[in-house]
Amino acid sequence: MKLNEERTRLPHWMKVPMPNGVEYSRVKNIVLKQKLNTICVSGNCPNKGECWSSGTATFMILGEKCTRNCKFCQVYTLKPDPIDYEEPDRLADTIKALNLRHAVITSVARDELVDGGANFWALTIRRIKEVNPAVTMEVLIPDFRRGNKTLDLIINEKPEVISHNIETVERLSQAIRSMARYNSSLELLRYVAQSGLIAKSGIMLGLGETEDEITKAMDDVLEVGVKVFTMGQYLQPTKEHYPLKEYIHPDMFIHLKEIGLQKGFSYVESGPQVRSSYHAELHINA
């Protein structure tokens, strides 16, 4: 099969059922009613049907407009709206209404803010725990680009897992990531791990990386203390985004998971449909 045919013809293992069901509709309606954003929608996640049908969602704070223009991401790159300071209350109430035991929170990059949005992040985590004292939490954060004092604002709120994706192997990082740098992400993850909280990261496959580069990325994040690693298939959002090089066969994902576990990760989520929040409720045990 020619490469251009591989790009346009979705392999059978990438096809998922259309989302439906009572629980899916309930989550969708609550999210819409509370005027919240989810990466499930903004990132066009293939697991939306599965997750929403089981009553979970990955919430995205600080709006749906990002100040960066990463070549892999479907989130809008536009001038962000003003901060909505009522959002933490609505989010905390939504988590309670959904009766979630574990919540995953992420955000767009807000480089125009003095603190990159870190104080709002801290406020959101605090408010969620006030309303939902039994809930556990993973926060998938941007790099903020403002030093460790900014990271301390997040760490001091003690979410169970702090996740930051390196997104790809070192060779391709500069080509697909806007402003973020591979080594800077590693240092962020090191700082999180040294705090005693669980550090988590992940990459996409299908961008043209080699197996040796993937295992090198594993070694890099293991060296800085990452306990949980995710690998999933890159899907090119539009023709303007970074080109898809190949669909990775499920057997390769299984092979890479075995390598990761042998290397010493506590958890490795690896599969065509995997995204960074996939099975996130398990990762608090890392």
Backbone torsions as a table, in degrees:
resi	resn	phi	psi	omega
1	MET	NA	133.2	179.5
2	LYS	-72.6	156.1	-175.3
3	LEU	-60.5	-42.2	-178.1
4	ASN	-66.6	-29.3	175.5
5	GLU	-71.0	-36.8	178.1
6	GLU	-63.2	-34.1	-178.9
7	ARG	-70.2	-36.5	-173.3
8	THR	-92.4	-24.2	-179.7
9	ARG	-98.4	110.2	-178.7
10	LEU	-72.4	123.7	179.2
11	PRO	-65.7	157.2	-172.9
12	HIS	-61.7	-29.0	-177.5
13	TRP	-75.7	-9.3	177.7
14	MET	-94.4	-6.1	-176.6
15	LYS	-85.4	132.9	-179.2
16	VAL	-126.1	153.4	179.4
17	PRO	-63.7	151.3	173.7
18	MET	-63.9	136.2	-179.0
19	PRO	-65.9	138.9	178.1
20	ASN	-164.6	-177.9	177.2
21	GLY	107.6	162.0	-176.5
22	VAL	-64.2	-46.0	-177.0
23	GLU	-68.0	-38.3	176.3
24	TYR	-58.9	-46.1	-179.8
25	SER	-64.9	-36.5	179.8
26	ARG	-64.8	-47.1	178.6
27	VAL	-61.3	-46.8	-179.6
28	LYS	-57.4	-44.9	-176.9
29	ASN	-68.8	-39.4	178.7
30	ILE	-65.4	-43.4	179.8
31	VAL	-61.6	-42.9	178.9
32	LEU	-66.4	-43.4	-178.7
33	LYS	-62.0	-38.7	-178.0
34	GLN	-85.8	0.5	177.6
35	LYS	56.8	49.1	179.1
36	LEU	-106.3	157.0	174.7
37	ASN	-105.4	148.1	174.0
38	THR	-129.4	145.8	174.8
39	ILE	-70.2	-19.7	176.4
40	CYS	-55.6	-41.8	-179.8
41	VAL	-88.0	-50.9	-175.7
42	SER	-63.2	-32.7	179.2
43	GLY	-97.5	3.5	179.5
44	ASN	51.5	51.7	-175.0
45	CYS	-70.3	133.4	-179.8
46	PRO	-70.9	-14.2	-179.1
47	ASN	-93.1	6.6	-175.3
48	LYS	-55.3	-45.0	-179.3
49	GLY	-61.6	-45.9	-179.3
50	GLU	-63.7	-47.2	-176.0
51	CYS	-69.6	-47.5	-178.7
52	TRP	-65.6	-33.2	178.3
53	SER	-67.9	-23.7	177.0
54	SER	-96.4	5.9	174.0
55	GLY	86.8	21.5	-179.9
56	THR	-124.2	158.0	177.1
57	ALA	-157.2	154.4	174.9
58	THR	-102.3	111.1	-173.7
59	PHE	-84.6	144.9	-179.0
60	MET	-119.2	116.6	-176.9
61	ILE	-96.0	171.9	177.0
62	LEU	67.5	27.9	174.8
63	GLY	90.8	-174.6	-178.6
64	GLU	-121.1	15.5	179.5
65	LYS	-117.0	122.5	-172.7
66	CYS	-102.8	147.0	178.8
67	THR	-85.2	-3.5	-179.8
68	ARG	-110.7	164.2	-175.1
69	ASN	-128.8	59.9	179.9
70	CYS	-65.8	140.0	-170.8
71	LYS	-77.7	-1.6	-179.9
72	PHE	-110.7	-11.4	-163.7
73	CYS	-101.9	140.1	-178.0
74	GLN	-91.7	-8.3	178.8
75	VAL	-63.9	142.1	-176.9
76	TYR	-62.0	138.4	171.4
77	THR	-104.5	96.9	-176.0
78	LEU	-146.2	167.2	173.8
79	LYS	-63.9	121.9	-175.4
80	PRO	-67.4	155.9	173.9
81	ASP	-77.4	163.2	175.2
82	PRO	-58.5	153.5	179.1
83	ILE	-62.9	135.9	177.1
84	ASP	-98.1	99.7	-175.0
85	TYR	-76.6	-4.0	173.0
86	GLU	-90.5	-9.5	-177.9
87	GLU	-59.1	-43.2	179.2
88	PRO	-57.7	-38.0	178.3
89	ASP	-66.4	-44.0	-179.5
90	ARG	-65.2	-38.9	180.0
91	LEU	-67.0	-44.3	178.4
92	ALA	-60.8	-41.5	179.1
93	ASP	-67.2	-35.9	179.3
94	THR	-67.2	-42.7	177.6
95	ILE	-60.3	-38.0	177.1
96	LYS	-68.1	-42.4	-179.4
97	ALA	-64.2	-35.0	178.9
98	LEU	-82.0	-6.9	178.9
99	ASN	57.8	43.3	-177.8
100	LEU	-76.5	139.4	172.2
101	ARG	-92.0	-24.7	-179.4
102	HIS	-139.4	132.1	-178.5
103	ALA	-120.3	140.7	176.4
104	VAL	-116.3	127.3	-177.6
105	ILE	-124.1	136.0	172.6
106	THR	-134.7	-176.4	178.0
107	SER	-157.2	162.6	167.6
108	VAL	-73.4	167.7	171.3
109	ALA	-82.0	135.3	179.1
110	ARG	-125.0	69.9	-175.4
111	ASP	-68.7	-15.6	-179.8
112	GLU	-77.2	-15.3	-179.8
113	LEU	-83.7	146.6	-177.3
114	VAL	-57.2	-39.9	-177.2
115	ASP	-103.8	9.2	-178.4
116	GLY	69.2	7.5	-178.3
117	GLY	95.8	6.0	-174.4
118	ALA	-64.9	-39.5	178.4
119	ASN	-64.5	-36.8	177.3
120	PHE	-67.5	-38.9	174.4
121	TRP	-55.8	-49.4	-178.9
122	ALA	-61.2	-43.1	177.9
123	LEU	-60.3	-42.2	-178.6
124	THR	-65.0	-47.0	179.1
125	ILE	-59.8	-44.8	-178.7
126	ARG	-61.1	-44.2	-177.1
127	ARG	-67.9	-39.4	178.0
128	ILE	-60.1	-42.5	-178.1
129	LYS	-72.9	-30.2	176.2
130	GLU	-64.3	-43.1	-177.7
131	VAL	-81.7	-29.1	-175.8
132	ASN	-128.5	71.7	-172.4
133	PRO	-62.0	-21.2	-178.4
134	ALA	-93.0	-7.5	-174.3
135	VAL	-73.7	142.3	169.6
136	THR	-99.7	162.0	-168.8
137	MET	-146.5	139.7	166.9
138	GLU	-115.6	133.0	176.0
139	VAL	-115.8	124.5	178.9
140	LEU	-102.1	102.4	-166.4
141	ILE	-105.5	152.7	168.3
142	PRO	-75.1	-179.2	-176.5
143	ASP	-84.1	-14.2	179.9
144	PHE	64.9	-35.0	176.8
145	ARG	57.9	36.6	-177.8
146	ARG	-136.4	20.4	173.3
147	GLY	87.5	176.4	-172.7
148	ASN	-71.6	-25.2	177.9
149	LYS	-62.6	-33.3	176.2
150	THR	-68.6	-42.4	177.5
151	LEU	-63.0	-32.8	179.1
152	ASP	-59.9	-30.8	177.9
153	LEU	-60.3	-36.8	178.4
154	ILE	-78.1	-48.4	-177.0
155	ILE	-58.3	-39.5	-176.5
156	ASN	-65.9	-19.2	176.4
157	GLU	-84.5	-7.9	172.3
158	LYS	55.6	53.2	166.1
159	PRO	-65.7	151.1	-174.8
160	GLU	-67.1	-34.4	-178.6
161	VAL	-132.3	132.6	170.6
162	ILE	-114.5	120.5	-176.2
163	SER	-114.1	140.7	174.8
164	HIS	-149.4	118.3	-173.1
165	ASN	-85.2	132.2	170.9
166	ILE	-77.5	-15.4	170.6
167	GLU	75.6	-40.2	-177.5
168	THR	-157.8	-179.1	178.7
169	VAL	-73.5	163.3	-172.4
170	GLU	-58.7	-41.9	-176.2
171	ARG	-60.5	-34.3	-175.1
172	LEU	-96.7	-5.5	-171.4
173	SER	-59.3	-48.6	-176.1
174	GLN	-66.2	-28.4	-178.1
175	ALA	-73.3	-29.1	-174.1
176	ILE	-111.3	-16.0	-176.3
177	ARG	-104.8	138.8	180.0
178	SER	-96.9	114.9	177.3
179	MET	76.6	-40.0	-179.0
180	ALA	-65.6	148.1	-179.0
181	ARG	-127.5	142.5	-174.7
182	TYR	-55.5	-52.7	-177.3
183	ASN	-67.2	-33.5	176.6
184	SER	-65.9	-37.9	176.9
185	SER	-65.1	-38.6	177.3
186	LEU	-63.1	-40.7	179.8
187	GLU	-67.8	-36.4	174.4
188	LEU	-59.9	-46.7	-179.3
189	LEU	-64.8	-37.0	177.0
190	ARG	-61.2	-44.3	-178.4
191	TYR	-63.9	-40.7	177.3
192	VAL	-62.4	-48.0	-178.2
193	ALA	-61.8	-38.9	-179.6
194	GLN	-67.9	-19.5	178.2
195	SER	-74.9	-14.2	-177.7
196	GLY	97.2	-8.2	176.2
197	LEU	-83.3	161.8	-179.7
198	ILE	-75.6	124.4	176.7
199	ALA	-99.4	136.9	-174.9
200	LYS	-137.3	146.9	177.8
201	SER	-152.0	174.6	-180.0
202	GLY	-167.2	166.3	179.3
203	ILE	-136.3	162.2	171.8
204	MET	-100.9	148.5	176.4
205	LEU	-116.8	154.3	-179.1
206	GLY	107.0	9.5	-179.6
207	LEU	-95.1	-1.8	-178.6
208	GLY	110.2	9.5	179.4
209	GLU	-73.3	158.1	176.2
210	THR	-102.5	164.7	178.2
211	GLU	-62.8	-39.5	178.2
212	ASP	-61.2	-38.8	178.6
213	GLU	-68.0	-35.9	178.0
214	ILE	-65.2	-46.8	-179.6
215	THR	-67.4	-30.6	174.2
216	LYS	-65.5	-40.4	176.5
217	ALA	-62.2	-40.6	174.8
218	MET	-57.5	-48.5	-179.9
219	ASP	-59.9	-40.3	-177.9
220	ASP	-62.1	-46.3	-177.2
221	VAL	-76.8	-31.4	174.4
222	LEU	-62.6	-39.6	-177.4
223	GLU	-62.6	-30.5	-179.1
224	VAL	-92.6	-0.1	172.9
225	GLY	107.4	10.2	179.0
226	VAL	-68.7	134.0	-178.4
227	LYS	-104.0	-25.0	-175.3
228	VAL	-125.5	132.8	-176.4
229	PHE	-134.0	136.3	-180.0
230	THR	-121.7	146.0	175.8
231	MET	-137.9	128.5	179.4
232	GLY	-142.3	170.4	-178.5
233	GLN	-78.6	128.8	171.4
234	TYR	-72.2	135.0	174.4
235	LEU	-121.7	121.3	-177.1
236	GLN	-71.0	114.6	-175.2
237	PRO	-64.0	-44.4	179.4
238	THR	-145.2	171.5	179.9
239	LYS	-67.9	-15.8	177.6
240	GLU	-81.5	-15.3	-178.9
241	HIS	-83.3	172.7	-179.2
242	TYR	-57.1	133.7	-173.9
243	PRO	-68.2	138.5	171.8
244	LEU	-70.4	129.6	179.2
245	LYS	-93.2	-37.4	-179.3
246	GLU	-166.3	155.7	168.9
247	TYR	-90.0	125.5	-178.0
248	ILE	-84.4	130.1	-177.9
249	HIS	-68.8	145.4	178.8
250	PRO	-54.3	-33.5	179.5
251	ASP	-62.2	-34.4	177.5
252	MET	-68.2	-38.5	177.1
253	PHE	-62.6	-40.7	177.7
254	ILE	-63.1	-44.3	178.7
255	HIS	-58.7	-44.8	-178.9
256	LEU	-68.9	-34.3	176.2
257	LYS	-62.2	-43.5	179.2
258	GLU	-61.3	-40.7	177.8
259	ILE	-62.2	-45.9	-178.5
260	GLY	-61.3	-42.6	179.0
261	LEU	-66.6	-39.0	177.5
262	GLN	-64.1	-33.3	180.0
263	LYS	-71.6	-25.4	174.8
264	GLY	128.3	4.0	174.2
265	PHE	-63.9	146.6	174.3
266	SER	-73.5	-38.7	177.4
267	TYR	-137.0	139.3	170.0
268	VAL	-130.7	119.0	172.6
269	GLU	-102.4	117.3	-173.4
270	SER	-142.5	117.5	179.3
271	GLY	-179.9	162.8	-177.7
272	PRO	-56.7	-36.3	-176.4
273	GLN	-92.5	-2.7	-173.8
274	VAL	-67.6	133.7	168.9
275	ARG	-124.9	170.7	-167.4
276	SER	-63.0	-24.3	-179.4
277	SER	-95.1	5.7	-177.3
278	TYR	-66.5	125.5	-178.4
279	HIS	59.0	30.6	-174.6
280	ALA	-61.8	-27.4	-178.0
281	GLU	-63.5	-21.4	179.5
282	LEU	-80.4	-23.9	-167.6
283	HIS	-75.9	-13.2	176.4
284	ILE	-67.0	-13.0	179.2
285	ASN	-88.4	0.2	-176.6
286	ALA	-68.5	NA	NA
